[in-house]
Amino acid sequence: MAERTPWSLGSALRGMFGKKTIDETTWEDLEEALIGADFGPDLTDRIVEHLRAEVDRYRTEDPKDLKRMLREYIEETLSEYDPTLKLSERPAVTLVVGVNGVGKTTTIGKLAKFLRSHGRSVVIGAADTFRAAAVEQVSTWAGRAGALVVRPQQPGQDPASVAYQTVEAAIRDGIEMVIIDTAGRLQTKGGLMDELGKVRRVVEKLAPVSEVLLVLDATTGQNGVSQAEAFIQHAGVTGLVITKLDGSAKGGFVLNVQERTGLPIKLIGQGEGIDDLTGFTPHVFAEKLVG
């Protein structure tokens, strides 16, 4: 059996929308499908309540109308947040944060390639100096993306000094985009948040921070959001990057996480390749999700 993709909520809905009329089993099936797609109970209740009211208001019994209403509701809800990357400064500095294991390093490589494909010059700062492997990994991804990289000058170098040197190099060499990797371990400890605050303060001596992007793994669902709450509270996060939105991921997580955090989703990763990162478009996402 083929693995179900996150965009296949539509296949779960096809049976109910293929019927001739809306009945009580339609609502039961819809609720089950939304829960199964990781919309969460609260959001599912709200969606079903809204759609019941809309069906009554327009006095329709056509499941095709219900499908259209669901798609429109998802799109309108997602559109309440602005997904635009704010990268107009020169250099535009982006800090990338998140717990270890969510795909932060690969996301940095993909983001660099995304920016390079739009004609921007990019330098990556390998400032996750607490994890030696992270420096090598981000350097490898920088090479694949066609981006420069600033590595620590010695093992265990202060992350803030690496970040400073990266922005310094961007200003000196006229590089447009700066991406700073940051540590992701010990997310429950104040020390890590203090370190992120220090990185930001040091960077801002040279240039404003344009974006702080929090990377979340779609396959971890609400547990992933809970793990990342310290970043949301303390790191000045401006937007979300949802990774691993393929295979076993649940598409409803996207709507749920934006509602729960109050932060816009700015980028989504849907595969392992370096080009598998795209900007987030609510209309396109709702269309693919509902089918």
Secondary structure per residue as TSV (DSSP state, phi and psi in degrees):
chain	resnum	aa	ss	phi	psi
A	1	M	-	360.0	135.6
A	2	A	-	-68.6	144.5
A	3	E	-	-70.2	135.4
A	4	R	-	-76.4	133.9
A	5	T	-	-90.8	162.7
A	6	P	G	-66.8	-18.1
A	7	W	G	-83.7	-0.3
A	8	S	G	-96.5	22.1
A	9	L	H	-54.4	-33.2
A	10	G	H	-56.8	-37.1
A	11	S	H	-69.2	-34.7
A	12	A	H	-68.1	-28.9
A	13	L	H	-88.1	-15.3
A	14	R	H	-58.3	-40.7
A	15	G	H	-61.1	-46.2
A	16	M	H	-71.9	-35.1
A	17	F	H	-78.4	-14.8
A	18	G	T	-84.0	-8.4
A	19	K	S	-73.7	169.1
A	20	K	S	-81.5	-24.9
A	21	T	S	-147.8	161.5
A	22	I	-	-86.9	123.8
A	23	D	-	-132.5	-173.7
A	24	E	H	-65.2	-31.8
A	25	T	H	-66.9	-27.6
A	26	T	H	-59.4	-45.1
A	27	W	H	-68.2	-38.0
A	28	E	H	-64.9	-43.2
A	29	D	H	-65.9	-39.0
A	30	L	H	-64.1	-45.2
A	31	E	H	-60.7	-44.0
A	32	E	H	-63.3	-41.5
A	33	A	H	-65.3	-40.8
A	34	L	H	-68.5	-41.8
A	35	I	H	-61.6	-42.8
A	36	G	H	-64.3	-26.8
A	37	A	T	-91.6	12.8
A	38	D	T	69.6	33.2
A	39	F	-	-74.0	-22.4
A	40	G	-	85.5	152.2
A	41	P	H	-64.1	-41.1
A	42	D	H	-65.7	-47.9
A	43	L	H	-67.1	-38.3
A	44	T	H	-60.1	-46.3
A	45	D	H	-58.8	-42.0
A	46	R	H	-66.0	-41.2
A	47	I	H	-64.8	-47.1
A	48	V	H	-63.4	-42.3
A	49	E	H	-61.0	-44.1
A	50	H	H	-62.2	-44.7
A	51	L	H	-69.3	-36.4
A	52	R	H	-59.9	-43.9
A	53	A	H	-64.2	-39.5
A	54	E	H	-67.2	-41.4
A	55	V	H	-62.0	-42.6
A	56	D	H	-65.3	-41.8
A	57	R	H	-61.4	-42.7
A	58	Y	H	-94.5	1.1
A	59	R	T	50.1	46.0
A	60	T	-	-104.4	149.2
A	61	E	-	-122.5	12.1
A	62	D	-	-91.6	117.0
A	63	P	H	-57.9	-26.5
A	64	K	H	-64.5	-34.4
A	65	D	H	-66.2	-40.2
A	66	L	H	-63.5	-41.2
A	67	K	H	-61.1	-45.8
A	68	R	H	-62.1	-41.7
A	69	M	H	-63.2	-39.8
A	70	L	H	-63.9	-46.2
A	71	R	H	-60.8	-44.2
A	72	E	H	-65.1	-38.7
A	73	Y	H	-65.3	-43.7
A	74	I	H	-62.1	-45.7
A	75	E	H	-62.9	-45.0
A	76	E	H	-64.1	-39.4
A	77	T	H	-66.1	-44.5
A	78	L	H	-65.4	-32.2
A	79	S	T	-75.8	-4.6
A	80	E	T	-69.4	-13.9
A	81	Y	S	-116.8	143.5
A	82	D	-	-88.1	115.2
A	83	P	-	-86.0	5.2
A	84	T	-	-70.6	130.7
A	85	L	-	-72.0	128.6
A	86	K	-	-96.4	91.7
A	87	L	-	-129.9	44.7
A	88	S	-	-86.6	-21.3
A	89	E	S	-68.8	159.5
A	90	R	S	-131.3	114.0
A	91	P	S	-74.6	151.9
A	92	A	E	-92.1	117.5
A	93	V	E	-101.3	125.8
A	94	T	E	-117.7	124.2
A	95	L	E	-93.7	133.8
A	96	V	E	-111.9	121.8
A	97	V	E	-125.3	163.3
A	98	G	-	152.2	160.2
A	99	V	-	-70.6	156.5
A	100	N	T	-62.1	142.4
A	101	G	T	96.3	-3.4
A	102	V	S	-89.4	-5.8
A	103	G	S	97.1	27.4
A	104	K	H	-64.4	-45.7
A	105	T	H	-65.0	-45.6
A	106	T	H	-65.3	-35.2
A	107	T	H	-62.1	-38.8
A	108	I	H	-62.0	-43.9
A	109	G	H	-61.8	-43.2
A	110	K	H	-66.7	-38.7
A	111	L	H	-64.5	-41.2
A	112	A	H	-60.1	-44.4
A	113	K	H	-65.2	-40.3
A	114	F	H	-57.2	-46.9
A	115	L	H	-69.9	-38.9
A	116	R	H	-63.1	-37.0
A	117	S	H	-68.1	-17.5
A	118	H	T	-98.5	17.3
A	119	G	T	81.4	15.8
A	120	R	-	-97.0	143.2
A	121	S	-	-83.1	142.4
A	122	V	E	-136.3	139.0
A	123	V	E	-127.8	138.0
A	124	I	E	-109.7	133.3
A	125	G	E	-99.1	118.0
A	126	A	E	-84.0	73.4
A	127	A	-	-96.9	7.3
A	128	D	-	-86.4	70.1
A	129	T	T	-80.2	-7.0
A	130	F	T	-75.4	-15.7
A	131	R	-	-128.0	104.2
A	132	A	H	-56.2	-38.5
A	133	A	H	-63.5	-29.6
A	134	A	H	-63.8	-37.7
A	135	V	H	-63.8	-45.0
A	136	E	H	-65.7	-42.7
A	137	Q	H	-63.4	-46.8
A	138	V	H	-69.6	-30.5
A	139	S	H	-66.4	-40.1
A	140	T	H	-62.8	-46.0
A	141	W	H	-65.8	-35.5
A	142	A	H	-61.0	-43.3
A	143	G	H	-60.6	-42.7
A	144	R	H	-63.8	-33.8
A	145	A	H	-83.8	-10.8
A	146	G	T	77.1	28.5
A	147	A	-	-108.6	155.6
A	148	L	E	-79.6	162.8
A	149	V	E	-139.7	140.8
A	150	V	E	-109.5	116.0
A	151	R	-	-99.2	160.7
A	152	P	-	-59.4	143.3
A	153	Q	S	-79.7	-18.5
A	154	Q	S	-150.6	155.6
A	155	P	T	-56.1	137.7
A	156	G	T	73.0	15.6
A	157	Q	-	-57.6	147.4
A	158	D	-	-55.4	123.7
A	159	P	H	-55.3	-38.8
A	160	A	H	-63.6	-34.1
A	161	S	H	-71.9	-34.0
A	162	V	H	-65.2	-43.1
A	163	A	H	-61.3	-42.1
A	164	Y	H	-61.8	-46.5
A	165	Q	H	-63.2	-32.8
A	166	T	H	-67.2	-46.9
A	167	V	H	-66.9	-38.6
A	168	E	H	-58.1	-43.6
A	169	A	H	-65.7	-38.8
A	170	A	H	-63.5	-42.9
A	171	I	H	-66.3	-43.8
A	172	R	H	-63.4	-41.5
A	173	D	H	-99.8	4.1
A	174	G	T	69.0	32.3
A	175	I	-	-83.8	134.7
A	176	E	S	-78.4	-39.5
A	177	M	E	-119.9	133.4
A	178	V	E	-119.9	127.8
A	179	I	E	-118.8	124.5
A	180	I	E	-109.3	119.3
A	181	D	E	-76.3	145.2
A	182	T	-	-133.3	164.5
A	183	A	-	-68.0	147.5
A	184	G	-	-123.1	0.8
A	185	R	S	-88.3	166.0
A	186	L	-	54.0	48.4
A	187	Q	T	-66.3	-16.7
A	188	T	T	-90.4	-4.0
A	189	K	S	-99.1	137.7
A	190	G	H	-60.5	-27.6
A	191	G	H	-59.0	-39.6
A	192	L	H	-68.1	-42.7
A	193	M	H	-65.0	-36.5
A	194	D	H	-62.1	-40.9
A	195	E	H	-64.4	-42.3
A	196	L	H	-63.8	-39.3
A	197	G	H	-62.7	-39.5
A	198	K	H	-65.2	-43.4
A	199	V	H	-56.4	-46.4
A	200	R	H	-63.9	-45.6
A	201	R	H	-61.0	-42.2
A	202	V	H	-66.5	-44.5
A	203	V	H	-59.1	-42.4
A	204	E	T	-71.3	-7.0
A	205	K	T	-69.5	-23.2
A	206	L	T	-108.1	-38.3
A	207	A	S	-158.6	150.6
A	208	P	-	-67.8	152.0
A	209	V	E	-86.0	118.7
A	210	S	E	-79.5	-43.5
A	211	E	E	-141.4	145.3
A	212	V	E	-121.5	106.6
A	213	L	E	-100.6	125.1
A	214	L	E	-96.8	123.8
A	215	V	E	-91.2	126.7
A	216	L	E	-122.9	142.2
A	217	D	E	-93.7	116.1
A	218	A	G	-60.7	-28.3
A	219	T	G	-73.4	-16.5
A	220	T	G	-89.1	-10.4
A	221	G	H	56.9	-140.4
A	222	Q	H	-66.3	-25.2
A	223	N	H	-61.4	-37.3
A	224	G	H	-64.8	-37.5
A	225	V	H	-66.4	-42.2
A	226	S	H	-61.2	-41.6
A	227	Q	H	-62.7	-31.1
A	228	A	T	-93.7	1.2
A	229	E	H	-61.4	-32.6
A	230	A	H	-62.9	-38.5
A	231	F	H	-64.7	-43.1
A	232	I	H	-62.0	-39.9
A	233	Q	H	-75.9	-34.1
A	234	H	H	-118.5	-15.7
A	235	A	S	-98.9	3.1
A	236	G	-	65.7	38.9
A	237	V	-	-61.5	134.8
A	238	T	-	-108.2	-15.4
A	239	G	E	-169.3	166.2
A	240	L	E	-113.4	146.8
A	241	V	E	-118.7	120.9
A	242	I	E	-99.0	119.7
A	243	T	E	-104.0	168.0
A	244	K	-	56.0	37.6
A	245	L	-	-86.8	55.9
A	246	D	S	-152.8	174.9
A	247	G	T	58.6	-112.0
A	248	S	T	-86.6	-0.2
A	249	A	-	-66.9	156.1
A	250	K	-	-112.3	120.5
A	251	G	T	-62.1	-28.9
A	252	G	H	-63.8	-20.7
A	253	F	H	-57.1	-33.3
A	254	V	H	-62.0	-47.9
A	255	L	H	-67.3	-42.3
A	256	N	H	-63.6	-44.5
A	257	V	H	-70.2	-34.8
A	258	Q	H	-67.3	-39.6
A	259	E	H	-64.6	-42.6
A	260	R	H	-72.0	-37.9
A	261	T	H	-91.8	-23.9
A	262	G	-	71.5	20.3
A	263	L	-	-115.8	144.0
A	264	P	-	-74.4	143.8
A	265	I	E	-84.6	124.6
A	266	K	E	-107.2	-29.0
A	267	L	E	-144.3	148.9
A	268	I	E	-131.5	138.3
A	269	G	E	-107.5	128.7
A	270	Q	-	-122.5	16.5
A	271	G	S	-174.1	-174.8
A	272	E	S	-94.3	-16.4
A	273	G	S	-73.0	159.2
A	274	I	T	-67.8	-20.0
A	275	D	T	-93.8	3.7
A	276	D	-	-89.6	48.8
A	277	L	E	-138.2	127.9
A	278	T	E	-133.8	159.3
A	279	G	E	-65.6	155.7
A	280	F	-	-95.3	124.5
A	281	T	-	-123.1	110.1
A	282	P	H	-53.1	-41.8
A	283	H	H	-62.3	-48.1
A	284	V	H	-64.1	-42.2
A	285	F	H	-63.5	-46.6
A	286	A	H	-62.0	-38.6
A	287	E	H	-63.3	-45.5
A	288	K	H	-70.6	-36.8
A	289	L	H	-67.9	-46.7
A	290	V	H	-84.9	-32.8
A	291	G	-	87.0	360.0
